């Protein structure tokens, strides 16, 4: 698609509850994401839950 030399459409199917976080999120980034979620994201609970799980898994030994 990128080498097509003309306009193209890329379709991606994604999980709306997968958090848009970088692998090494800072405390400030986490605060800003949380504030944005609280302002009305319909998937906020699922995103926050999966974010927390991912961070816990990073801290567990053997991961």
C-alpha positions in Angstrom: 0.0 0.0 0.0 2.8 2.5 0.9 4.6 1.9 -2.4 1.4 2.1 -4.5 2.1 5.6 -5.6 -1.5 6.6 -5.3 -4.1 7.1 -2.6 -5.1 3.9 -0.8 -7.2 2.9 2.2 -5.9 0.8 5.0 -8.5 -0.9 7.1 -7.7 -2.2 10.5 -9.8 -4.1 13.0 -8.9 -3.2 16.6 -10.1 -3.8 20.1 -11.5 -0.6 21.5 -10.4 -1.6 24.9 -6.7 -2.0 24.1 -5.1 1.0 25.8 -3.2 3.4 23.5 -0.1 3.4 25.8 3.5 3.4 25.0 5.5 0.4 26.5 7.2 2.7 29.0 4.5 5.1 30.1 5.4 7.9 32.4 3.3 9.0 35.4 2.4 12.2 33.6 1.2 10.3 30.5 -0.9 8.0 32.7 -2.5 11.0 34.5 -3.4 12.6 31.1 -4.8 9.4 29.7 -6.9 8.9 32.8 -8.3 12.4 32.7 -9.2 11.9 29.0 -11.0 8.6 29.7 -13.0 10.1 32.6 -14.3 12.9 30.3 -16.6 10.4 28.5 -14.9 7.6 26.7 -17.5 4.8 26.5 -14.8 2.1 26.8 -13.0 3.8 29.7 -13.6 1.0 32.2 -12.3 -1.7 29.9 -9.3 0.4 28.8 -8.3 1.2 32.4 -8.7 -2.5 33.4 -6.5 -3.7 30.6 -4.0 -1.0 31.2 -3.6 -2.0 34.8 -3.3 -5.7 33.9 -0.6 -4.9 31.3 1.4 -2.9 33.9 1.1 -5.6 36.5 2.3 -8.2 34.0 5.3 -6.1 33.2 6.3 -6.1 36.9 5.8 -9.8 37.5 9.0 -11.9 37.5 9.6 -14.1 34.4 7.8 -11.7 32.0 
